[in-house]
Each structure stands twice: as C-alpha cells, then as structure tokens.
Amino acid sequence: MALNGWHRGENAIHHKLNTFDDYAVSRLYMHISGDLPGEHAQFHSTRLSFLPVTTLDDTGRPWGSILAGKDGEPGFIHTPRYSTLRVDAKLWEGDPLVQNSKLYERADQTMLVAGIGIELGTRRRNKFAGFVSQLNQAEGGMKLDFQVNEAIGNCPKYINIRDLVPHPNTVPKIAYQKAHLSPNDRLPDEAIALITASDTVFLGTTYKAFAQDSLQFPSHLGMNHRGGRPGFMRVVPSDGRTVVIPDFSGNRFMTSLGNIEATPLASLTFIDFVSGDILYLTGGAENLVGDDALKLMPFQKTLTTVYATGYTLVRDALPVRQRNGTSPEGSPYSPPIRLLAEEAPAVALLNKAEHATALLSRVDLHSSSIATFTWESSVDLHINPGQAIIMDMSPLVGVPAYRHMAPGQPTSVNDDSIRTWTVSSRSSDPRSFSLTMREKPGGAVTGPLFTIARKLAELRPEALVDSRPLQLRVGIVGVTGDFILPSESSSSSISDAELGLMVPLTAPSVRKMLWVAGGIGLTPFLSMLRALGYSTNTTQWDIRFLLATREPDVLVPLIADALGAGGSRVHLTLEVFSTKDIPKVDKGIVLRKHVGRMPLEFFDTTELQEREVYLCGSPDFESAALAALAKGGVPETAVKREGFEY
C-alpha cells in the first residue's frame, strides 16, 4: 500500500510544529514502503527475541502486546511468503492479544495490527503495519499471519542497549487488572513505580479514517518506540493516571503523533527487563505543543499525555531477561530528565514581558577549567542561597539547527540553549549574582564562556575584574531549586528574609550540619556560606564540610573566601579527600586532610544523628556518598540532595 501523502492528523501536527512547509518533511512519507522489504523480513525472522505489536479492543482502544517465542530465542517469526510475517508466539493471561484476537472471528471486521522489531543489543530496528490474515489458537500460544502493507526503518537515537538472554521458565501472573477505570481511579503504586523507573516504552496508536478519506488514507495502527533516561516519563501526581511522555528530536515523520492528532487514543507498554514484569496501559491521548506543554512540564515544548482508561500488570511474563550483572547502555542522545510542574522543586519563571537579561560584568579564572562569572540582572532577583538560575544562552551560542543525527555531538540535537546553574554567591545587590562552573569538554555553552575568560586573561589580567565592556547580555528565564539553607530563628531581620533564610517559630541556638560535596558540587555551599556572613541573626552554625576533589588548590580557597565575615558565627570543619596537596587556610577553618577516596566506614553513627545532611555531586559520587551515609546510619530519605541534572 503506497502512501499518498500525510493524513489529516499528520498534517495537523506538522502545522503545530512549523514543519509543514519544509520540503524535506513534506516528502518523507515516500520513504515508507508499501510492502515488506527482504532485509526487514530477514531481520524480523532471525534477530528478534520479542516483538511489540498493537491491536484494538472491542471499543476501538489500542493495546500493546509483547509476542515472544516459547524458549525466548530468535526464530519465532517466519516469512512463508512475500510481505507475510508468521508469528508462533507464547502468550499468557493478561496480554491484550488474548482478548483482542477474538475480534478476528467476526467476518465484518478486519483485525488491524502494527509492530516494531528492535534488536536491543545493536539498536537495529524496523517497524511495520498491516492486518491479520490468519490466526490459529494453540495451547499456551498463538500462530498469526501478519500481512504487511507498510514498512520503514525506525529512528535509533533513543534506544538503550541491553544484553538480553533467554529466560524460558516463566510463571506469568496477573498482579493488577482493570479494563475500564472509573473517574476516581488511580494506577497502583507498583505500576507508577514501573513507569517512572523505565527508560523504554512501546507506544501504540490508531488512525480511524473518515469515510470520505478511507480510500486515500485507510485506517491503520502504529507501534513505535520511545526511549530516554530512566525516569524521563512521568505520572501526574494529582490524578495518578496521566502518563506524560516528552517528545525528543526525531526523524520528523511524526506518524505516531499524527495518529493521535486524528484519533486521540494510545497504548503504552512497559517492560521490566530484570523481573520480566509487563505493564499494559491504554487511554485517551493528547499532544501538547508550546505553552500548553510548558505549563505541564517546564522547558519541554512538545509532549504527549496518555490518560489511562484501562491497564493490566503481569508479573514474570517476558521469556527474555537482561543478563545478570549487566546494565543498560544509555543513548548519548537522551536529554536530562525534566520533572512536571507539580513535582519539580520551586520554579519561579520570570514574566516574559519583563524580558529580563543578564550582563556579564566580571570573570575570575581560577584554573584552566574552573571560573566564576558574575552577572548584572536587568531586574531584581530573589534567589535563596543554594538555588539555581535558568538562563537563555542563545544570544551567545544561538539555537542549533535541526539535525537528525549528530554522532560527534549527540546532545546538540535536543539543545534549546537554555542552561541552569547553581548560584555560587549573592551580594547585597539584588541584581548581582555569580556562577562558579567547570568547563564541560565539548560544552556548547561553557566552551564559549571559557574562551572569553581565557582571551581576557591573555589580553590583560586586569580585564578579569570588569567584563562589562564586552556587552555580553543573555536572557534570564527564572530561578529554581529547593536545595536551600534551613531556617534560622524567629528573630531574623529583613536582610535575612531577603537572602532567603527561612524563619520558623523556634530554632536551636546552634545548627549542626553535614555538607558533602564532590568537586564542583560545592557551588551551592559557597552561596550558603556567603549568606551566613551577610545575615545579622545570632544563630551559631556548626558545619562539617566534606569535599572530595582533584583540585583542592582551586576549591579550598573558594571555600575560605566564601566564609568571609561569617566565620565569627560559623564553626567550619573542612575535611578534604584528595590525592593532591591541600593549601593552608588562615580564616579559622579547621582543616583535615584525607588521602584518596572517602571510605565506606567513614561516618560515626552517633555524630551523624545530630546533623542535618546535605549532599551535592555527580551521580557516581552521590551513590558512593549515600552508601557511606547509610553505613553510618543515615537513610537516603534523610539526605537533602542536589544533582547536576537540570
């Protein structure tokens, strides 16, 4: 079945995304084959250990099924003749195909089907659509012939590589099932946990043709793949059943989103590749673009929501598992996780009408890869110590043009030039703030910033003091983060409130804290130390600060400088873990040196029970620190954390 163009839904989504008039996009449908190419037939029949397919239930809702051979090995799919895939599948109670296959018995109904084959070990992938031409029930399984009339290779960008092995000895069991949810129903916590831990989902869609369009654009189904980092899909907390899937830069066919535009229904199928559990979900679907998307998920301009109307969770179903001792290899194209507005830490977006900007006013180059950039805002800002600022850096670097693939710089394909950095210091001036950062190798934004810093240092060192003549002005989007100083006492002054030192009814005269930072993860603590110096409150602070770094010669002086006048009311014990020499400090800091990494048995249980624990560092450092803290008796839930994944 050769396509005759885009159907009404595909045209609608291309209009919404401003790609309708792009000649390259307008002709993409010509890449969709009207039959099953030979190489696709060979791929499906020899390389796949499971096959996700979409079928419809008796109400027209799409459901995703997972077909696999009885032994979990490739070879359960055959190609007996041209454009036919014969599937000899193991099925289990709870898989939607068990129920939906009964529609095949109706003489007046064509059983539509769509599928996608992905070899997760190599990212090879192909998808197809068509109808069921033959179906035979068998004990514990089903034999189906799929007549293929659409076929195309799929975008590989967001496929996470897994090492899968057969696991034939499964005992599938339905844990939860509700085909039709009532208005007040929520998904079970176990189902929500599976969704928010997943890095992969199979998205099923349906296009129901209008009578007048049915010859040119006949009804059909779709099955597609969506991938990202674990947790990239979210469930709206307030209703517990709306799944939100951000749309990343792809091949711009938009067939799945186009189907949803025309027929607002979708299925989502989630697999736990370790346990073999499968969650099948169907519901009403909607594409959100622009402001509508941003209200639900800040900084995500295109997304799809699926409001669950039915689901089934089957345990121990998939006869294929991730090999013991292995972990998925994430796609380098996957952008950082974005939280929903309901679940994100406080995000204060500035009024667009203000057109807030920041002028680079000073650069301090501390080393070849660490510098502090000070900015002057065009509007007053309220930034609590430890919070981050969201900046639009497009005036400096532009917005990258669309590229399907970018092997040399994969993160660029989803780059909107918006960046978030923790503010490392505030002065009494509500318009001045500083960002201490490390240059990221190949960084699209930090690279140009550090180029400026190094050029200034080469021209004349004194230029580092005043960078305003450069007239580098970028946008300010807002302020975010809840990694802030705990409250002080009720006698806090106005200046304390302005600095974000929150005020309880009562507070102890001495606050005991433990700060744990890995490398540049010290930046929020620099801001907190400076804030304590500005505060007029009389509360005393007993802070034990653990810093793991390869650059103590750079970071330790920054800590000493940040303590400043606050040293009179802050007792700071700085413990540095490093293989390098540690510089001396003369500002009343108790300095302890440790060679190498922080050992697992480092913390004393009794001492930890008296302190509020704050942690900031890379994911690997965070995991190691949490393990050491847990060994010392501090549960993960008691640790206030801030990471780098904005």
C-alpha positions in Angstrom: 0.0 0.0 0.0 2.0 3.0 -1.2 1.1 6.1 0.8 -0.5 9.1 -1.0 0.8 11.8 1.4 0.2 12.7 5.0 -3.3 12.0 6.5 -5.2 14.8 8.4 -3.6 14.1 11.7 0.0 14.1 10.4 -0.7 17.4 8.6 -2.1 18.8 11.8 1.0 18.0 13.9 3.3 19.3 11.2 1.4 22.6 11.2 1.7 22.8 15.0 5.4 22.1 14.9 6.0 24.5 11.9 7.4 21.8 9.7 4.5 21.7 7.2 6.2 23.9 4.7 9.6 22.2 5.0 10.1 20.4 1.6 12.2 17.7 3.2 9.5 16.9 5.7 6.6 17.1 3.2 8.1 14.2 1.1 9.2 11.9 4.0 6.2 9.7 3.5 7.8 8.4 0.3 10.3 6.5 2.5 7.5 4.3 3.8 7.4 1.1 1.8 4.1 -0.4 0.6 5.4 -4.0 1.2 7.9 -5.9 3.4 11.5 -5.4 2.2 13.6 -8.6 2.1 16.1 -7.3 4.6 13.3 -6.4 7.0 11.9 -9.9 6.6 15.3 -11.5 7.4 15.8 -9.1 10.4 12.4 -10.0 11.9 12.9 -13.7 11.4 16.4 -14.1 12.7 17.3 -11.2 15.1 14.3 -10.7 17.4 13.7 -12.3 20.8 10.4 -10.4 21.3 8.0 -8.3 19.2 5.8 -5.5 20.4 2.5 -5.2 18.4 -0.6 -3.0 18.6 -4.2 -4.3 18.2 -7.6 -2.8 19.0 -10.1 -3.9 21.6 -13.8 -4.1 21.0 -14.2 -0.4 21.8 -11.5 0.7 19.4 -8.8 1.4 22.0 -5.3 0.4 21.0 -3.4 -2.0 23.3 0.3 -3.0 23.0 1.1 -6.7 23.3 4.5 -8.4 23.6 5.0 -11.5 21.5 7.9 -13.9 22.0 8.8 -17.5 21.3 8.4 -20.2 24.0 12.1 -20.5 24.5 12.9 -16.8 24.4 15.2 -17.3 21.4 15.0 -15.5 18.0 13.4 -17.5 15.3 9.7 -17.5 16.4 8.9 -15.3 13.3 9.0 -16.7 9.8 8.4 -15.3 6.3 6.4 -18.0 4.4 5.7 -15.7 1.5 6.0 -12.2 0.2 5.0 -9.5 2.8 3.8 -12.0 5.3 5.2 -12.4 8.8 4.1 -15.7 10.5 4.5 -15.4 14.3 4.5 -18.5 16.5 4.1 -16.8 19.9 3.9 -17.7 23.5 1.0 -15.9 25.2 0.0 -15.5 28.8 -3.2 -14.5 30.5 -3.4 -10.7 30.7 -1.7 -10.0 27.4 -4.3 -7.9 25.4 -3.9 -10.0 22.3 -5.5 -12.9 24.1 -8.8 -11.0 24.3 -8.4 -8.8 21.2 -7.8 -11.8 18.9 -11.4 -12.8 19.4 -12.3 -10.0 17.0 -10.7 -11.9 14.2 -13.6 -14.3 14.3 -16.0 -11.5 13.3 -16.5 -11.7 9.5 -17.3 -8.0 9.3 -14.1 -6.8 11.0 -10.5 -6.6 9.7 -8.1 -7.1 12.5 -5.5 -4.4 12.1 -2.0 -4.8 13.5 1.3 -2.9 13.7 4.6 -3.9 15.2 8.2 -2.8 15.8 11.2 -5.1 15.9 14.2 -3.9 17.9 17.4 -5.7 18.5 18.3 -4.1 21.8 21.9 -5.3 21.6 22.6 -3.3 18.4 19.9 -0.7 18.1 18.8 -2.2 14.8 15.1 -1.6 14.3 12.3 -1.9 11.7 8.5 -1.4 12.0 5.5 -2.4 10.0 1.7 -2.2 9.8 -1.0 -4.2 8.2 -3.6 -6.7 9.2 -4.0 -10.3 10.5 -4.7 -12.6 7.6 -4.7 -15.8 9.6 -5.0 -16.8 13.3 -4.8 -20.1 15.0 -5.0 -20.7 18.7 -2.6 -23.2 20.3 -2.1 -24.4 23.8 -0.1 -21.7 25.6 0.3 -19.7 22.5 -1.0 -18.4 19.1 0.0 -18.6 15.5 -0.7 -15.4 13.5 0.0 -14.3 9.9 0.6 -10.6 9.6 0.0 -9.2 6.1 2.4 -6.2 5.9 1.4 -3.2 3.8 3.6 -0.5 5.4 7.2 -0.9 6.5 10.0 1.5 7.4 13.2 1.6 9.4 12.8 3.4 12.7 14.9 6.2 14.4 17.6 4.5 16.6 18.6 7.6 18.6 16.9 6.9 21.9 17.3 3.1 22.0 19.1 2.0 25.2 21.3 -1.0 24.5 20.7 -4.2 26.6 22.3 -7.6 26.7 19.3 -9.9 26.7 19.3 -13.7 27.3 16.5 -16.3 27.1 14.6 -16.9 30.3 12.0 -19.6 29.2 11.0 -20.7 32.7 8.5 -18.0 33.4 5.3 -18.2 35.6 3.2 -15.3 34.4 0.6 -14.0 36.9 -1.8 -11.1 36.7 -1.0 -8.7 39.6 -3.5 -5.9 38.8 -6.1 -5.6 36.0 -8.8 -3.2 35.3 -10.0 -2.9 31.7 -12.1 0.2 32.4 -11.2 2.7 35.0 -13.8 4.9 36.8 -13.2 8.7 37.0 -11.8 8.5 40.5 -9.4 5.5 39.9 -5.7 5.8 40.1 -3.0 3.5 38.8 -1.5 1.2 41.5 1.7 2.5 43.1 3.6 -0.5 41.7 2.5 0.4 38.2 3.5 4.1 38.7 6.9 3.0 40.0 7.5 0.8 36.9 6.6 3.7 34.6 8.8 6.3 36.4 11.8 3.9 36.5 11.5 2.9 32.8 13.9 4.1 30.1 11.8 2.5 27.3 8.2 2.3 26.3 6.3 1.0 23.3 3.7 3.5 22.0 0.7 2.1 20.2 -1.6 4.4 18.2 -4.6 4.2 15.9 -5.8 6.2 12.9 -9.5 5.8 12.1 -10.2 7.2 8.7 -13.3 9.3 7.8 -15.4 7.7 5.2 -14.5 10.3 2.6 -10.8 9.7 3.2 -10.8 6.0 3.6 -9.6 5.2 0.0 -6.7 7.6 0.1 -5.8 7.2 3.7 -7.3 4.0 5.1 -7.5 3.2 8.8 -4.4 1.7 10.3 -2.4 1.2 13.5 1.0 2.2 14.6 3.6 0.8 17.0 6.6 2.9 17.9 9.4 3.1 20.5 10.2 5.9 22.9 13.4 5.9 25.0 15.3 8.2 27.3 17.0 8.2 30.6 15.3 6.2 33.4 12.5 8.4 34.7 12.1 10.5 31.6 8.4 9.6 31.6 6.3 11.0 34.5 2.9 10.3 36.0 0.9 13.4 37.1 0.8 13.2 40.9 -2.6 14.8 41.3 -4.5 12.2 39.3 -2.2 9.2 39.4 -3.1 8.0 35.9 -1.9 10.6 33.3 1.4 9.5 31.8 3.5 12.3 30.3 6.0 11.4 27.6 8.3 14.2 26.4 8.9 14.3 22.6 12.6 14.5 21.7 14.0 15.5 18.3 13.5 12.6 15.9 13.2 11.9 12.2 10.2 14.2 11.8 7.9 11.7 10.3 5.5 12.3 13.2 3.4 9.3 12.3 2.6 8.4 16.0 1.8 12.0 17.0 -0.2 12.4 13.7 -2.3 9.3 14.6 -3.0 10.8 18.0 -4.0 14.2 16.4 -6.6 12.4 14.3 -7.7 9.7 16.7 -6.8 10.7 20.3 -6.1 7.3 21.8 -2.8 5.4 22.6 -1.4 2.4 24.3 1.8 2.3 26.4 3.6 -1.0 27.1 6.4 -1.0 29.7 8.8 -3.9 30.3 10.9 -4.5 33.4 13.8 -6.4 31.7 15.1 -7.6 35.0 12.0 -9.1 36.5 10.1 -9.8 33.3 7.1 -7.8 34.5 5.0 -6.1 31.8 2.5 -3.2 32.3 -0.1 -2.8 29.5 -1.9 0.5 29.5 -4.4 2.2 27.2 -6.2 5.5 27.3 -7.0 8.9 25.8 -4.1 10.7 24.3 -3.3 14.3 23.5 -0.3 16.1 22.0 0.7 19.4 23.8 2.8 21.9 22.0 4.2 25.3 23.1 2.7 27.0 26.2 0.3 24.1 26.9 3.3 21.7 27.1 5.4 24.1 29.1 2.7 24.5 31.8 2.7 20.8 32.4 6.4 20.1 32.1 8.5 23.3 32.2 11.1 23.6 29.4 9.6 20.8 27.4 7.9 22.3 24.3 6.3 19.2 22.9 4.9 16.2 24.7 2.2 13.6 24.7 -0.1 12.7 27.5 -2.0 9.4 27.9 -4.9 9.4 30.4 -5.2 5.8 31.4 -8.6 4.2 31.0 -7.5 0.6 31.3 -4.4 -1.4 32.4 -3.0 -4.8 33.3 0.2 -5.6 35.2 1.5 -9.1 34.7 4.5 -10.4 36.7 7.2 -12.7 35.4 5.9 -12.7 31.8 8.7 -11.9 29.4 10.7 -15.0 28.4 13.8 -12.8 27.9 15.8 -11.0 30.6 18.7 -8.7 31.0 21.8 -10.7 31.6 22.8 -10.8 35.3 25.5 -8.4 36.2 24.9 -6.1 33.2 23.4 -2.6 33.0 21.8 -0.8 30.0 24.0 1.4 27.9 22.0 4.6 27.7 21.7 6.5 24.5 24.0 9.5 24.3 21.2 11.4 22.6 18.8 11.3 25.6 18.5 14.7 27.2 18.3 15.2 31.0 15.1 14.3 32.8 12.5 17.1 33.2 10.0 17.0 36.0 6.4 18.0 35.9 5.4 21.4 37.2 3.6 19.5 40.0 6.6 17.6 41.2 9.5 20.0 40.3 11.2 22.0 43.0 10.1 25.6 43.2 10.5 27.1 39.8 9.9 30.9 39.6 9.7 31.8 35.9 10.1 35.5 35.2 7.3 37.3 33.4 8.1 37.2 29.7 7.0 40.8 29.3 9.9 41.8 31.5 12.5 40.5 29.0 14.9 40.0 31.9 18.6 39.9 30.8 22.0 39.5 32.5 25.1 41.4 31.5 28.4 39.7 32.1 30.2 42.1 34.5 33.2 40.1 35.8 35.2 36.9 35.1 37.5 35.3 37.6 39.5 32.5 36.1 40.6 30.2 38.9 42.2 27.5 36.8 42.2 26.4 33.1 38.8 24.7 33.6 37.1 26.5 36.6 36.0 30.1 36.6 33.4 32.4 38.3 31.2 34.5 36.0 29.5 37.5 37.7 26.4 38.9 36.1 24.2 42.1 36.5 20.5 41.4 36.1 18.1 43.9 34.4 15.5 43.2 37.2 15.6 42.5 40.9 16.0 38.8 41.6 15.0 36.7 44.7 17.5 33.8 44.9 17.7 31.7 48.0 21.2 30.5 49.0 21.6 27.2 47.2 19.1 27.9 44.4 19.9 27.9 40.7 19.2 30.4 37.9 17.9 29.4 34.5 19.4 31.4 31.6 18.8 31.6 27.9 22.3 31.5 26.4 21.1 31.7 22.7 22.4 35.3 22.4 25.9 33.8 22.9 25.6 30.5 21.1 22.4 30.6 19.1 19.9 27.7 18.8 21.3 24.7 17.0 19.5 24.0 13.7 17.6 20.7 13.3 19.8 17.6 12.7 18.5 14.1 12.7 21.8 12.6 13.9 24.9 14.1 15.3 27.4 11.4 16.2 30.1 13.9 17.1 27.9 15.9 19.5 24.7 13.9 20.2 23.4 16.2 22.9 23.1 19.0 20.4 20.0 17.5 18.7 17.8 18.5 21.7 19.7 21.6 22.7 17.5 24.7 23.2 20.4 26.8 24.6 18.7 27.0 28.0 21.0 26.3 30.9 20.6 26.1 34.6 23.5 26.8 37.0 23.6 26.9 40.8 24.3 30.4 42.0 27.6 30.4 43.9 27.2 33.8 45.5 24.9 36.8 46.0 25.8 40.2 47.2 23.6 42.7 48.9 22.7 44.0 45.4 19.5 42.2 44.3 20.7 42.4 40.7 24.1 40.8 41.1 24.9 37.1 41.1 27.8 34.8 40.4 28.1 31.4 38.8 31.2 29.2 39.6 31.4 26.5 37.0 33.6 24.0 35.4 34.2 23.9 31.6 32.5 20.8 30.2 34.6 19.2 27.4 32.8 20.0 24.2 30.2 22.0 26.0 28.2 24.2 23.7 27.9 27.0 26.3 30.7 26.5 28.8 33.2 26.3 25.8 32.5 29.8 24.5 32.3 31.2 28.1 35.7 29.9 28.9 37.1 31.0 25.6 36.1 34.5 26.7 37.7 34.1 30.1 41.0 32.8 28.6 41.1 35.6 26.0 40.6 38.2 28.7 43.4 36.7 30.7 45.7 36.8 27.7 45.0 40.4 26.8 45.3 41.9 30.2 44.8 40.3 33.6 43.0 43.4 34.9 40.3 42.8 32.4 39.1 39.9 34.6 37.9 42.5 37.1 35.5 44.2 34.7 33.9 42.5 31.7 31.1 44.9 31.0 32.7 46.5 28.0 32.2 43.1 26.2 28.4 43.8 26.3 27.7 40.1 26.6 24.0 40.0 27.5 21.9 36.9 27.8 18.4 36.1 28.9 17.1 35.2 32.3 14.3 32.6 32.4 13.8 32.1 36.1 15.0 30.7 39.4 14.6 27.1 40.6 15.6 24.7 43.3 14.8 23.7 46.9 18.3 22.9 47.9 18.5 25.8 50.3 19.7 26.7 53.8 17.4 25.5 56.6 15.6 28.1 58.7 17.2 30.2 61.4 15.5 31.8 64.4 12.3 33.8 64.7 14.3 37.0 65.3 15.6 37.0 61.7 16.0 40.5 60.3 14.7 41.9 57.0 18.1 41.3 55.4 17.9 37.6 56.3 14.5 37.3 54.7 15.8 39.0 51.5 18.6 36.4 51.4 16.2 33.6 51.7 17.0 32.4 55.3 13.6 30.9 56.1 12.2 31.6 59.6 10.5 29.1 61.9 8.7 29.8 65.2 11.5 28.4 67.2 15.1 27.3 66.4 18.1 26.0 68.4 20.9 28.4 69.1 23.3 26.1 67.3 22.5 24.4 64.0 24.6 21.3 63.2 25.0 20.4 59.6 27.0 18.0 57.5 27.7 19.1 53.9 29.1 16.6 51.4 30.3 17.8 48.0 32.0 16.2 45.1 34.2 18.6 43.1 32.2 21.5 41.6 29.2 20.3 43.6 30.5 22.7 46.3 28.8 25.7 44.5 25.5 25.8 46.4 27.5 25.6 49.7 29.6 28.6 48.6 26.4 30.5 48.3 25.2 29.3 51.7 28.4 30.3 53.4 28.3 33.8 52.0 24.6 34.2 53.0 25.5 33.3 56.6 28.1 36.1 56.5 25.5 38.6 55.4 23.0 37.5 58.0 22.5 39.5 61.2 21.0 36.6 63.0 22.8 35.3 66.1 22.4 31.6 65.5 25.6 29.7 65.6 26.4 27.2 62.9 28.5 24.0 63.4 29.2 22.8 59.9 31.2 19.7 59.0 32.1 20.1 55.3 33.4 17.0 53.4 34.9 17.8 50.0 36.2 15.2 47.5 38.3 16.9 44.8 41.2 16.5 42.4 41.7 20.3 42.6 42.0 21.3 46.3 44.3 24.1 45.3 41.4 25.8 43.5 38.3 24.8 45.5 39.7 25.1 49.1 40.5 28.9 48.7 37.0 29.4 47.3 35.5 28.0 50.5 37.7 30.1 52.6 36.8 33.2 50.6 33.1 32.4 50.8 33.2 32.0 54.6 34.4 35.6 54.9 32.8 37.6 57.7 30.5 34.7 58.6 33.4 33.0 60.3 32.5 34.6 63.6 29.3 32.6 63.8 30.2 29.6 61.8 32.4 26.8 63.1 33.6 25.1 59.9 35.4 21.8 59.9 36.6 21.2 56.3 37.6 17.6 55.5 39.2 17.3 52.1 39.6 13.9 50.3 42.2 14.2 47.6 45.5 12.8 46.3 46.8 16.3 45.8 48.5 18.7 48.2 45.9 20.8 50.1 46.6 24.5 50.6 46.6 26.1 54.0 43.8 28.4 55.1 44.1 31.1 57.7 40.5 32.1 58.4 39.6 30.0 61.4 38.7 26.8 59.4 39.6 23.5 61.0 41.2 21.7 58.1 41.6 17.9 58.0 43.3 16.1 55.1 42.4 12.7 53.9 44.3 10.8 51.1 42.3 9.1 48.5 38.5 8.5 48.4 36.1 8.6 51.3 35.9 5.1 52.8 32.5 3.3 53.2 33.0 3.2 57.0 34.0 6.9 57.4 31.0 8.2 59.3 30.3 7.9 63.0 26.7 7.0 63.7 26.3 9.0 66.9 27.7 12.2 65.4 25.5 11.9 62.3 22.3 11.7 64.3 22.9 15.3 65.4 23.4 16.8 62.0 21.2 17.8 59.0 22.8 16.2 56.0 23.2 18.0 52.6 24.8 16.3 49.5 25.7 17.6 46.1 27.8 15.9 43.4 27.8 13.9 40.3 25.6 10.8 40.1 28.5 8.4 40.8 29.7 10.5 43.7 26.2 10.8 45.1 25.8 7.0 45.0 29.1 6.4 46.9 28.3 9.1 49.4 24.8 7.8 50.1 26.2 4.3 50.6 28.7 5.6 53.2 26.0 7.7 54.9 23.7 4.6 55.1 26.5 2.7 56.6 26.7 5.4 59.2 23.0 5.2 60.0 21.6 7.9 57.8 18.8 6.7 55.4 18.7 8.1 51.9 15.4 9.8 52.7 17.1 11.9 55.4 19.6 13.4 53.0 18.9 16.6 51.2 20.3 16.2 47.7 21.1 18.4 44.7 22.5 17.0 41.5 23.6 18.3 38.2 20.8 17.0 36.0 18.7 20.2 35.3 
